[in-house]
Structure formats: C-alpha cells, structure tokens
Amino acid sequence: MNRPLKDILKITVSDMKNNTPYSIQDILERLEKYPQFNKNYKLMAIQKCIINNPQRTNIGELGDLLYFKGNKYDKEITLLYKYDCNLIGIPIYRFDKKSSQKKALLSKQEAKQRQNHFLNSWEPKSLNIIESNNQIAIISSCSLSKIETSAPIKASQLYIGREFNILKRLKLNHNFDHYIISAKYGLISSEELINPYDKTFLDLTLHDIEAISSELKIREHLELIINSGKYKMIFLILGNQYMRTLQLKKPLLSDIPIITFLLDKNSETHQTLKGENIHNLKLDTAKMIKRFENYGAIDLKMGIIEQLFKHYDEQELIKNPKIIKDFLNKEKKMNSLFII
C-alpha cells in the first residue's frame, strides 16, 4: 500500500538529527527513493511542514516538523532544523481554513473586477485580411510607446516601440504582411485605422487573460488568417500575456508552418501553441543577445526576423522552414545595423 507523502515526511524528519541544519536539497535527497512524487510536490510538502513559514497559512500544512532560524525564509538558501515541540520563542503559523477560504474568495472577486474593467473598454474590430501578394505574415503585440495624435491613424504608424522600428526597416526591402494584437481592438491588420489608447494586457495576470480569452475573439481572428489561403508561413512574435490570448489549451489546426520564438526566461517556454505545423523554437536569451549584439531582450525576437530576412529570401524560408532552426544554431555573430 502506497503511503501518502505526509506520512513519509514525518518518518524522514524523525530520522534527522536534532540541532543539525539541513538544506532543502538535503531533504529532497532523502526523498529520492519515492519517485512516485515529483520534485515540485515534495517542495510544496516540505514548505507546509515549516512551522515559522508564514506562507503555510495560505497553502495549508502537513504537520509541525521543521523550522528555520533568522527572519526570512528562502527555499534556495535557508537551512532547516528538526522541530521539537519543547522549543520556545518560535512563531507557529496554523492553517486557518475559514481565513484561507475568505482570502481565496476575495482574490476571485478582485480578479473578476480586473477582468470586467478590461472588457468594459474592449472595442474589438473586424479583421480585414491585407490585400497583397505577400505569402508571409508577421503577428506581433502592440506597443506601449505610441505617437501623440488625436485623429485615427494606421496601426503601423501609431506604435513606435523598438519592435515596430525594426518592422519599418524591414518593410523597405522585404515583402510580408503585418498583423497586430491590440489590447483595445483585438487582432487587427497593421493597415487598420485606430485611435490612440492607454491599455495593455500587462495590466492583467496570466490567469485573467486565460479566463477572458474566449471573449476576446483573438484566437478566431488568428484562425481566419491561417485559413485565408493567402499565407504560406506565419511568424508569431509575442510575449507571455499576448500568447495567452490565443487560448493555448486548444490545439491549433494549421496546414502552414507557424513559427514562434520562446525566451528561456519569464516562463515563456510554458506558453506554447500546440498542434501540427507549430514550430516553438526555444532561445537561450543570453547566448542570442551576445550573438545578435545590437538587440536586447525586448526586441530580440523581431531582431531574429530581421536577420533571417537579411540572409534568406522569403521563398527560401517558405520552402524549407528547417533553415530557421539551423540559422539559430549557428555561432557566428550578427550585427543588426546591416540590412539588405
């Protein structure tokens, strides 16, 4: 019969020496012979057993087994000691179910208020597929930086962030269509006339965006672009919040390659589209910034597009998407100032 981790932890801690400091790693090593529990589950269970860790009043507790010395608990460096109920002067935080339920309810109410506030100023526009002979589409997020104007203006001209500056350079010599996920108007063509606004998906948590994503209709517009029959390749240049608007839990059906770049920080590698012809290319951020030395983390993804277009024509990319991954694996430094 399999024992619950709660009982296993009690036995494990009882075998530890008194007055001897143990790191989290030490305790995890003692639990290695129980592979039925993953590392994250073991970590959470350990934290629930630390009597003077205030966090356990929120996540529950599995028993009074461990404590730490000092003022602040840090799971990376803090040393833990076996707890003896005879010790005095150590605060003990108990799990209060009613308090926890009240806090969870309040958190849900606050989340609903944020979501409703966002949706109240949401003005989605119909998607107009760009009329051109271009076979590649780039879909990017909007930008906090905008020009000052009181009149409607093309979306491509309104935004002036670093990624948009790269796109404007690319448009001088390369053929592609550009679509934008706007935090006010939804997924729109870069040719769409829109009014300036002060709104961003960064005001919402990832959970908020996931909760309202079906109401935003951004996923539907993406599918319209894919199924328009116009494009042979699509690049998605999006960060965490904007990727979540695409309802990531639903597999995306696509007959054409969809290319995304994922930075190895901010948990981007967990915000991925799933489905056939989806190419989620993970980037070593530090390595890529060193290689593409004129870009930073903010404009790195669009900078890679710039370099790809510099080294390959559009038809090469369409015919052989594999060259994109091969290009990223090269070691040669690239300087963004030289554009074809």
TAKAGI-V855488 format. One line per field, one symbol per residue. phi: phi as a letter, one per 40 degrees, with the letter a starting at -180 (. if undefined). psi: psi as a letter, one per 20 degrees, with the letter a starting at -180 (. if undefined). burial: # if it has 9 or more other C-alpha atoms within 8 Angstrom, else .. A space follows every 50 residues. Layout:
phi: ???
psi: ???
burial: ???
This chain:
phi: .ccccdccccccccccccfbcbcdcdcccccccbccbcccccdccccccc cbcdccccbgabhcbbabchbbcbccbccbbccbcccbgbcbcccbcccc ccccccccccccccccccccbcbcbccbcccaccbbbbbbccbccbccab bdaddccccbccccccccccccbbbabbbbcccbbgcbcccccbccabaa cccbcccdcccbdcccgcdcccccccccgcbbabbbbbcdccccccfccc dbcacbcbbbbbccbffcccbbcbicgcbcccbcdcccccccccbbccbc ccccddcccccbcdcccccadcccccccccbccbbccbbc
psi: ppqqhghggggghhiqqqkppprhhghhhijhjmiiprghhggggghiio hkohhiihjaqjrnhrrqqahppoihippqqpppiiqqjpqppqpogggg hghgggghggghgggggghhjpmqqqpopporjqipqporraqhpqqoqi qqqphhhgpkrhhhhghhghhhiqoqqpqpoqihiborqiipprqqrnqq iiiqrhggghhjhhihjhgghghgggjijhqiqpponqagghhhijmhhp qpppiqpopqpoqkrkkhiimqqqrqjpnooppnggghhhgmijqahgjg ghhhgghghhhqrhhggghmhhhgghghiqipqppiiop.
burial: ....##.###.##........###..##..#..........##.###### ###..##..##...####.........######.........#.#....# ..........##.##......#...........#########...#.... .####..####.#####..##....###############.#...#...# #..#.#.###.###.####.##..##...#########.#########.. ...#.#########..###.#####.##.####.#..##.###.#...## ####.#####...#..##..#..##..........#....
